[in-house]
Amino acid sequence: MTFRIEKYHFKTESILDGLPVKEFRLLKQEMQRIEIPKGRVVYREGSYSKGVYILRKGKVKIYQTNRDGKEQIAYIYRKGEIMGYRPLVCEGPNPVSASALEDCVFSFIPQKYFIHALDESPVLARRLLTNLAHEFTVWINKLTLFAQQPVKERVALSLLIINEKYKKNGKERLPVVINLSREDLANYVGTTIETLVRILRYLKDEKIIEASGRKIVILKPKELEKIAIFY
């Protein structure tokens, strides 16, 4: 079986790039710059969206919280990705919360202007639908596989997915430092911190990764792929 990271990682460009000038100006003139520090909640599960966020700097986790207050992280957004548009399109509450993993900068477009731009721009509407379809496929692939995999395989796959999130445009072949707390990584995998630490120690002993503090570097991605592939 060939491992394909694109099944679990949706690499997207900004939906505003290359828009016709009229549509771009329509959104640009109403854009607001918002800075949100690391650890701050962007929006909460059950709230109603006031607009869309285009991430210009930093990373954001989206997650659901169970009765015990434990998070299950579903996705990590990176620079260029758009957030908060699903509730606007569906006219419903946010199904997830979003929180800044790093100091973040957003371009925020208020709801009424974004909806107006969608009505006026077939190009923007098609891009948004494509974006939604691709992200939905990635989420389903991840959730389906995670429901079937043992924890070691989930850890390996999670590291490969998150590694893609930390790559920089134009420097995809350079080594990446994953800088994520053990709690957040455990919540992404869907396991306890203790179990995660044990598996990371095994991967470190096998020289598949380097790990120091909260930082992880993948040394042998092919070995991780072999672990991640589940038959």
C-alpha positions in Angstrom: 0.0 0.0 0.0 1.4 3.4 -1.0 1.1 6.2 1.6 -0.5 9.4 0.4 -0.3 12.3 2.8 -2.7 14.4 0.6 -5.5 12.1 1.8 -5.1 13.6 5.3 -3.7 17.1 4.5 -5.4 19.7 2.4 -2.9 22.2 1.1 -4.8 25.3 0.1 -4.0 28.7 -1.2 -6.0 31.8 -0.2 -9.4 31.8 -1.8 -8.8 35.5 -2.6 -5.7 35.0 -4.7 -6.4 35.6 -8.3 -10.0 36.8 -7.8 -11.3 39.2 -10.4 -10.4 42.8 -9.5 -14.0 43.8 -8.8 -14.7 41.0 -6.4 -11.3 41.3 -4.6 -11.9 45.0 -4.0 -15.4 44.3 -2.7 -13.8 42.2 0.1 -10.6 44.1 0.5 -12.3 47.4 1.4 -14.3 45.7 4.3 -11.4 43.6 5.7 -10.3 44.2 9.3 -6.9 43.2 10.7 -7.3 41.2 13.9 -4.4 40.1 16.2 -5.1 37.2 18.6 -2.4 36.1 21.0 -1.3 32.5 21.6 -3.8 30.6 23.8 -6.8 33.0 23.1 -10.1 31.5 21.8 -11.1 32.8 18.4 -14.6 31.5 18.6 -16.5 29.0 20.6 -18.5 25.9 19.8 -22.2 26.7 19.7 -21.6 30.4 19.0 -22.8 32.1 15.8 -20.3 33.3 13.3 -19.9 37.1 12.9 -17.8 36.7 9.8 -14.9 34.8 8.2 -11.3 34.7 9.2 -8.4 34.4 6.8 -5.3 33.4 8.7 -2.3 35.6 7.8 0.1 34.5 10.4 0.3 31.7 13.0 -1.6 28.5 13.5 -5.0 27.7 14.9 -6.5 24.5 16.3 -10.2 23.6 16.0 -11.7 21.2 18.4 -14.7 19.9 20.3 -14.8 19.6 24.1 -16.5 16.7 25.9 -18.4 16.7 29.2 -15.1 16.3 31.1 -13.6 19.3 29.4 -11.2 17.2 27.3 -10.5 18.5 23.8 -10.5 16.5 20.6 -8.6 18.4 18.0 -10.0 17.9 14.5 -7.8 20.2 12.4 -5.0 22.7 12.5 -5.2 25.7 10.2 -2.1 27.4 8.8 -1.4 30.7 7.0 -3.7 31.3 4.0 -6.6 29.1 5.2 -10.1 30.5 5.8 -12.1 29.8 8.9 -15.6 30.4 10.2 -17.5 30.3 6.8 -19.4 27.0 7.3 -21.8 28.4 9.9 -22.5 31.4 7.6 -23.2 29.1 4.6 -25.3 26.7 6.7 -27.0 29.4 8.9 -26.2 27.5 12.0 -23.9 27.6 15.1 -20.2 26.8 15.0 -19.8 23.0 15.4 -16.2 23.5 16.9 -14.2 26.0 18.9 -11.0 27.6 17.5 -8.0 28.7 19.5 -4.7 30.2 18.6 -1.7 27.8 18.9 0.6 30.8 18.2 0.3 34.5 18.1 -2.0 35.0 15.1 -2.9 37.7 12.6 -6.2 37.5 10.7 -8.0 39.3 7.9 -11.6 39.4 9.2 -14.5 40.0 6.8 -17.8 40.7 8.6 -20.7 38.4 7.8 -22.9 40.8 5.7 -20.0 41.8 3.4 -18.9 38.2 2.9 -22.4 37.0 2.1 -22.8 39.9 -0.3 -19.5 39.1 -2.1 -20.7 35.4 -2.4 -23.9 36.6 -4.1 -22.0 38.9 -6.4 -19.1 36.6 -7.3 -19.6 33.2 -8.9 -15.8 32.7 -8.8 -15.7 33.2 -5.0 -18.7 30.9 -4.6 -17.1 28.1 -6.6 -13.8 28.4 -4.7 -15.6 28.2 -1.4 -17.5 25.1 -2.4 -14.3 23.5 -3.7 -12.5 24.4 -0.4 -15.4 23.0 1.6 -15.5 19.7 -0.3 -11.8 19.1 -0.1 -11.6 19.9 3.6 -14.6 17.7 4.3 -12.9 14.8 2.4 -9.7 15.2 4.4 -11.6 15.3 7.7 -13.6 12.2 6.9 -10.4 10.3 5.8 -8.7 11.2 9.1 -11.7 10.4 11.3 -12.4 7.1 9.6 -8.8 6.0 9.8 -8.4 7.1 13.4 -11.5 5.2 14.4 -9.8 2.0 13.1 -6.1 2.5 14.0 -4.2 1.5 17.2 -2.7 4.4 19.0 0.9 3.9 17.7 -0.3 4.1 14.1 -2.4 7.2 15.0 0.7 8.9 16.5 2.8 8.2 13.4 0.1 9.5 11.0 -0.6 12.6 13.2 3.1 13.5 13.2 3.2 13.2 9.4 0.1 15.4 9.0 1.2 18.0 11.5 4.7 18.1 9.8 3.0 19.3 6.6 1.3 22.1 8.6 4.7 23.3 9.8 6.3 23.4 6.4 7.0 26.8 4.9 6.0 27.6 1.3 8.9 27.3 -1.0 11.0 25.3 1.6 9.0 22.1 1.6 12.1 19.9 1.4 13.8 21.5 4.4 13.6 19.8 7.9 10.6 21.0 10.0 10.4 21.6 13.7 7.0 20.7 15.1 6.4 23.0 18.0 3.3 21.7 19.8 2.5 20.9 23.4 2.2 17.3 24.4 -1.3 18.0 25.5 -2.4 19.4 22.1 -0.6 16.5 20.3 -2.4 14.0 22.5 -5.7 15.7 21.9 -5.1 15.5 18.1 -4.2 11.8 18.3 -7.0 11.0 20.7 -5.0 9.5 23.5 -3.6 10.3 26.9 -0.4 12.3 27.4 1.2 9.3 29.2 0.6 7.0 26.2 1.7 9.6 23.7 5.0 10.2 25.7 5.7 6.5 25.7 5.3 6.2 22.0 7.4 9.3 21.3 10.1 7.8 23.5 10.0 4.6 21.4 10.2 6.6 18.1 13.1 8.6 19.6 14.9 5.5 20.7 14.5 4.1 17.1 16.0 7.4 15.8 12.8 8.0 13.7 12.3 11.4 15.4 14.2 13.8 17.6 12.3 15.2 20.5 13.2 17.9 23.1 10.7 19.7 25.2 7.7 20.4 23.0 9.7 20.3 19.8 9.8 17.3 17.4 11.8 16.8 14.2 11.0 13.9 12.0 14.3 12.2 10.9 12.9 9.2 9.0 9.6 10.0 7.4 9.5 6.8 5.5 9.8 4.8 8.7 6.8 6.8 10.1 4.9 6.1 6.9 5.4 2.3 7.4 4.0 2.6 10.9 1.1 4.8 9.8 -0.1 2.5 7.0 -2.9 0.3 8.5 -4.1 -2.9 6.8 
